[in-house]
């Protein structure tokens, strides 16, 4: 368990734990949503929170794809290999999270559709990710950092078509 203490201290720098005030926070209809109670502790794995964030981000119109250039390229190769991918591996692509006992911080890399207002899209993604994570996990989201790594142009799809006639003979 000494290994986890070094992990925890790194996370505390970015995800400060909520102070225990003795009251239930974020409850719906009087139900407690605390993950640490006198009856026990509920821990949520980082990859679970990353998947929730990834799904919430993809729901917003104007998000073309998730992940930076290298992550997308590696993911595309992995997805084409038999048994190498599928939807479960791509859900969290472009998402990294730090999860504490009560709070989480999220970093998201996006490719946006051309013509979409990036500040408006970032705000919508941020709201959807915060709502999704807090509703599904009960964790407080301290920050959602969004990095727009590329923009998808309408004619970009034609360049991927292998049946297209070559430009040079």
C-alpha positions in Angstrom: 0.0 0.0 0.0 3.0 2.3 0.2 2.8 2.5 -3.6 -0.7 4.1 -3.5 0.5 6.8 -1.1 2.8 8.2 -3.8 -0.1 8.1 -6.3 -2.4 9.8 -3.9 0.0 12.7 -3.1 0.3 13.4 -6.9 -3.4 13.4 -7.3 -3.9 15.7 -4.3 -2.0 18.5 -6.0 -4.6 18.6 -8.8 -7.7 17.1 -7.2 -8.0 18.4 -3.7 -10.3 16.3 -1.6 -13.5 17.8 -0.3 -13.6 18.8 3.4 -15.9 16.6 5.4 -18.5 18.9 6.9 -20.6 16.1 8.2 -23.4 16.9 5.8 -24.4 15.1 2.7 -23.6 17.0 -0.5 -25.3 16.7 -3.8 -28.1 14.5 -2.6 -31.2 14.1 -4.7 -34.4 14.0 -2.8 -32.6 13.6 0.5 -30.6 10.6 -0.6 -26.9 10.7 0.3 -24.5 10.5 -2.7 -21.3 10.3 -0.5 -18.8 7.7 -1.7 -17.2 7.5 1.8 -19.6 6.8 4.5 -19.5 5.2 8.0 -20.8 2.0 6.3 -17.9 1.7 3.8 -16.2 3.3 0.9 -17.0 3.2 -2.8 -14.1 3.6 -5.2 -14.5 4.3 -8.9 -11.7 3.3 -11.2 -10.1 6.0 -13.4 -11.1 4.2 -16.6 -14.8 4.2 -15.6 -14.8 8.0 -15.1 -12.9 8.4 -18.4 -15.5 6.3 -20.2 -18.4 8.4 -18.7 -16.5 11.6 -19.8 -15.9 10.3 -23.3 -19.5 9.3 -23.8 -20.7 12.7 -22.5 -18.3 14.6 -24.7 -19.3 12.6 -27.9 -23.0 13.4 -27.3 -22.4 17.1 -28.1 -23.0 18.1 -31.7 -19.9 19.5 -33.4 -17.5 16.9 -31.8 -16.1 15.0 -34.8 -13.6 12.8 -33.0 -11.7 12.4 -29.7 -8.0 12.3 -29.1 -4.8 13.9 -30.4 -3.1 13.0 -33.6 -1.0 10.2 -32.2 -3.8 8.7 -30.2 -6.2 8.7 -33.2 -3.5 7.1 -35.4 -2.7 4.4 -32.9 -6.4 3.8 -32.2 -7.2 3.5 -35.9 -4.4 0.8 -36.3 -5.6 -1.0 -33.2 -9.2 -1.0 -34.3 -8.4 -2.6 -37.6 -6.6 -5.5 -36.0 -8.7 -8.6 -35.2 -9.7 -8.4 -31.5 -7.7 -5.2 -31.1 -10.4 -2.7 -30.3 -14.0 -2.1 -30.7 -16.2 0.5 -29.2 -15.2 -0.1 -25.6 -11.5 0.8 -26.3 -12.4 4.0 -28.3 -14.9 5.4 -25.7 -12.2 6.9 -23.5 -9.8 7.8 -26.3 -8.7 11.4 -25.9 -9.7 11.5 -22.2 -7.5 11.4 -19.2 -8.7 11.7 -15.6 -7.5 11.9 -12.1 -9.8 10.5 -9.5 -9.7 11.1 -5.8 -12.1 9.8 -3.1 -14.7 12.6 -3.7 -13.5 14.6 -6.7 -12.1 14.2 -10.2 -10.4 16.3 -12.8 -10.7 15.7 -16.5 -8.6 16.5 -19.6 -10.2 16.0 -23.0 -8.7 16.2 -26.5 -11.2 17.0 -29.3 -11.4 17.2 -33.1 -14.2 19.7 -34.0 -16.3 20.0 -37.1 -15.4 23.0 -39.3 -17.8 25.9 -38.8 -18.6 25.2 -35.2 -17.9 27.9 -32.6 -15.1 26.4 -30.5 -15.8 28.4 -27.3 -19.5 27.4 -27.5 -18.6 23.8 -28.2 -16.1 23.7 -25.3 -18.7 25.1 -23.0 -21.3 22.6 -24.0 -18.8 19.7 -23.7 -17.7 20.9 -20.3 -21.3 21.2 -19.0 -22.2 17.7 -20.4 -19.1 16.0 -19.0 -19.6 17.6 -15.5 -23.3 16.7 -15.5 -22.7 13.1 -16.7 -19.8 12.4 -14.2 -21.6 13.9 -11.2 -24.9 12.2 -12.0 -23.4 8.7 -12.6 -20.6 8.7 -10.1 -21.4 11.2 -7.4 -17.9 12.6 -7.8 -17.5 16.4 -7.8 -15.8 17.5 -11.0 -13.2 20.2 -10.1 -12.1 21.0 -13.7 -12.6 20.0 -17.3 -9.7 21.1 -19.5 -10.4 20.9 -23.2 -7.8 20.9 -25.9 -8.9 21.3 -29.5 -6.2 19.4 -31.5 -7.7 19.5 -35.0 -10.6 20.6 -37.1 -12.4 18.3 -39.5 -12.9 19.8 -42.9 -15.8 18.5 -45.1 -13.4 17.4 -47.8 -11.1 15.5 -45.4 -13.3 12.4 -45.8 -12.5 12.0 -49.5 -8.8 11.7 -48.8 -9.3 8.4 -46.9 -11.0 6.7 -49.8 -8.6 4.1 -51.2 -10.7 3.7 -54.4 -10.2 7.3 -55.4 -8.3 7.9 -58.6 -4.6 8.8 -58.0 -3.6 12.4 -58.6 -0.3 11.5 -60.2 0.4 8.7 -62.8 
